[in-house]
């Protein structure tokens, strides 16, 4: 098994990066950098071939640099902040967003027999507009985790991207150590986003993460979504990110 000095986060949209979704949402590795009264800090710097999020790209299918820092309090509370380069298909708009900040705060509780419950809230804050409109919004998550290899999650994003759409998402994530430095992971999600994207759909991913040293991770995975080509021509709510189906994703993550 891998040592406790690294933190895996698989992105489905793979989120997703996720404690989830997550996910959602690319995989990474973080190392313990500080300990005070039982508190833990972890950090990651990630180079990803695409910012894939629940079946669509937040970077037009282009590579991005991402970073995140995570804090685990001595008790059940945790929090953190993620940062990513973004680039939606709105290049003709002025004042378009190029940076996404994702602060989050959560609480988890052991349930016994290897199970944990988790509640959290995250924000998506942009330095500009998406498709000509302000798009900052929040999302609330609930999750159940079994040991360190199986997770179930559900979330709701009221007024997602400020388009007047309430979006739900459901996901299951699985990961399993194959060797001391090799891990398989996969995720399946259902994005109930017809109000926002003119469709409800499934998305999934599967891949391998390799940890040549404790602070470095290389991840290769395949991602797909069950939306047909007609979806590409919808302009629901003036928000139309780029679909990313039948795609291989690669990421390199450095823990600090």
C-alpha positions in Angstrom: 0.0 0.0 0.0 1.1 3.6 -0.5 2.4 5.6 2.5 0.5 8.3 4.3 2.7 11.0 2.9 0.7 11.3 -0.3 -2.8 12.2 -1.1 -4.7 10.9 -4.1 -7.3 13.0 -5.8 -8.9 11.7 -9.0 -10.7 14.2 -11.3 -13.8 12.9 -13.1 -14.9 15.5 -15.1 -13.0 13.9 -13.1 -14.0 17.1 -10.5 -13.0 15.6 -11.4 -9.8 17.0 -8.9 -12.1 15.4 -6.4 -12.4 14.4 -3.0 -14.7 13.7 -5.3 -15.9 14.3 -7.4 -13.9 13.4 -7.3 -13.3 14.3 -8.5 -14.4 15.0 -10.8 -13.3 14.7 -11.9 -6.6 13.5 -13.6 -4.9 12.3 -10.4 -2.4 14.0 -8.1 -0.2 13.4 -5.2 0.4 15.6 -2.1 2.9 15.4 0.8 2.5 16.4 4.4 4.3 19.7 4.9 3.3 20.8 8.4 1.8 19.4 11.6 0.5 21.6 14.4 -1.7 20.1 17.1 -2.6 17.3 14.8 -3.4 19.5 11.8 -2.2 18.6 8.3 -1.4 20.6 5.3 -1.1 19.2 1.8 -0.3 20.8 -1.5 -0.2 20.0 -5.2 1.0 21.5 -8.4 -0.5 19.8 -11.5 0.1 20.0 -15.2 -2.9 18.4 -17.0 -3.6 17.8 -20.7 -7.2 19.1 -20.2 -9.4 20.5 -17.5 -12.2 17.9 -18.0 -15.2 18.5 -15.8 -18.2 16.2 -15.9 -18.0 15.5 -19.5 -17.0 18.9 -20.8 -13.8 20.9 -20.9 -13.1 24.1 -19.0 -10.0 24.7 -21.1 -11.2 24.1 -24.7 -9.4 20.8 -24.6 -6.0 22.5 -24.0 -3.4 21.8 -21.3 -3.7 23.7 -18.0 -1.6 24.4 -14.9 -3.5 23.9 -11.6 -2.6 24.1 -7.9 -4.3 23.4 -4.7 -3.7 23.4 -0.9 -5.7 21.3 1.5 -6.0 21.6 5.3 -7.2 18.9 7.7 -8.0 20.2 11.2 -7.3 18.0 14.2 -11.1 17.3 14.4 -13.6 16.5 11.6 -13.2 19.8 9.7 -11.2 20.2 6.5 -10.8 23.0 3.9 -8.7 24.2 1.1 -8.4 26.2 -2.1 -7.9 25.2 -5.7 -6.7 27.3 -8.6 -6.8 26.5 -12.3 -6.3 28.1 -15.6 -9.6 28.1 -17.7 -10.6 29.0 -21.2 -14.1 28.4 -22.3 -15.4 28.7 -25.9 -16.1 32.4 -25.4 -13.0 33.9 -26.8 -14.9 36.6 -28.7 -16.3 38.1 -25.4 -14.5 40.9 -23.6 -13.5 40.5 -20.0 -13.6 36.7 -20.3 -12.4 34.6 -17.3 -9.0 33.0 -17.4 -8.7 31.9 -13.7 -11.0 29.7 -11.6 -10.7 29.7 -7.8 -12.3 26.9 -5.9 -12.5 27.4 -2.1 -14.1 24.6 -0.1 -15.0 23.7 3.5 -16.2 20.3 4.8 -16.9 18.0 7.7 -16.5 14.3 8.0 -17.5 11.7 10.5 -16.5 8.1 11.0 -19.5 5.7 10.9 -17.7 2.5 11.8 -16.8 -0.7 9.8 -14.6 1.4 7.5 -17.3 3.9 6.5 -17.2 7.7 6.7 -19.8 10.4 6.0 -18.9 13.7 4.5 -20.6 17.1 3.9 -18.9 20.0 2.1 -19.5 23.2 0.2 -17.4 24.6 -2.6 -17.4 27.8 -4.5 -16.4 28.5 -8.1 -15.1 32.0 -8.5 -13.9 33.4 -11.8 -11.7 36.5 -12.5 -14.0 37.5 -15.4 -17.1 36.5 -17.3 -18.2 33.3 -18.9 -20.0 33.8 -22.3 -20.5 37.4 -21.4 -22.0 37.0 -17.9 -20.8 36.8 -14.3 -20.7 33.1 -13.4 -19.6 32.7 -9.8 -21.7 30.0 -7.9 -21.6 27.5 -5.1 -22.2 23.8 -4.8 -23.1 21.5 -1.8 -21.9 17.9 -1.6 -22.8 14.9 0.4 -20.6 11.7 0.3 -20.1 8.3 1.8 -16.6 6.7 1.7 -15.6 3.1 2.3 -12.0 2.9 3.5 -9.8 4.5 1.0 -11.1 2.8 -2.2 -14.8 3.4 -2.7 -16.9 6.7 -2.6 -20.4 7.7 -3.4 -21.4 11.3 -3.7 -24.2 13.6 -4.6 -24.2 17.4 -5.1 -26.5 20.3 -6.0 -25.5 23.6 -7.5 -28.3 26.1 -7.2 -28.3 28.7 -10.0 -25.2 27.1 -11.6 -23.0 29.5 -13.5 -25.8 32.1 -12.6 -27.9 30.8 -15.5 -31.0 30.2 -13.4 -30.5 26.4 -13.5 -30.3 24.0 -10.5 -27.9 21.3 -11.4 -27.6 17.9 -9.7 -24.7 15.5 -10.0 -24.2 11.9 -8.7 -21.0 10.0 -8.8 -19.3 6.8 -7.7 -15.5 6.5 -7.6 -13.3 3.4 -7.2 -9.6 3.0 -6.7 -7.4 0.1 -5.9 -3.6 -0.4 -5.4 -2.1 -2.8 -8.0 1.5 -2.5 -6.7 3.2 -0.4 -4.1 3.5 2.5 -6.5 0.8 1.8 -9.0 -3.0 2.4 -8.6 -6.0 1.8 -10.8 -9.0 4.2 -10.4 -12.3 4.7 -12.2 -15.4 6.9 -11.9 -19.0 7.0 -13.2 -21.2 10.0 -12.9 -24.6 11.2 -13.9 -25.0 14.9 -14.6 -28.6 16.1 -14.2 -28.1 19.4 -16.1 -30.9 19.7 -18.6 -31.8 23.2 -17.4 -28.2 24.3 -18.0 -26.9 22.1 -20.9 -30.1 20.9 -22.5 -29.3 17.3 -21.5 -28.9 14.9 -18.6 -26.1 12.4 -19.3 -23.7 9.8 -17.9 -19.9 10.3 -18.0 -17.1 8.0 -16.9 -13.3 7.6 -16.7 -10.7 4.9 -16.0 -7.0 5.0 -15.7 -3.7 4.2 -14.0 -1.6 6.4 -11.6 2.1 5.7 -11.1 4.1 7.1 -8.2 7.8 6.8 -9.1 8.7 8.7 -5.9 6.5 9.8 -2.9 6.0 13.3 -4.1 5.4 12.7 -7.8 2.5 11.2 -9.7 1.9 10.4 -13.4 -1.7 9.6 -14.5 -3.1 8.3 -17.7 -6.8 7.7 -18.2 -9.6 7.4 -20.7 -12.7 9.5 -20.4 -16.0 9.4 -22.3 -19.5 10.9 -22.2 -22.8 9.6 -23.7 -23.9 12.8 -25.5 -24.5 12.6 -29.2 -23.4 15.2 -31.8 -26.7 17.1 -31.7 -25.8 18.3 -28.2 -23.0 20.4 -29.7 -25.5 22.7 -31.4 -27.6 23.5 -28.3 -27.2 26.9 -26.8 -29.0 26.4 -23.6 -28.9 29.4 -21.2 -26.2 30.9 -23.3 -23.7 28.5 -21.8 -22.1 26.0 -24.1 -18.8 24.5 -23.1 -16.9 22.0 -25.3 -17.9 18.4 -25.1 -14.9 16.0 -24.6 -15.7 12.4 -25.5 -13.5 9.4 -26.4 -10.4 11.2 -25.0 -7.2 10.2 -23.3 -6.0 12.4 -20.5 -2.6 12.8 -18.9 -1.4 14.7 -15.8 1.8 15.1 -13.9 1.4 16.1 -10.2 4.0 17.2 -7.7 3.3 17.2 -4.0 4.7 19.8 -1.6 
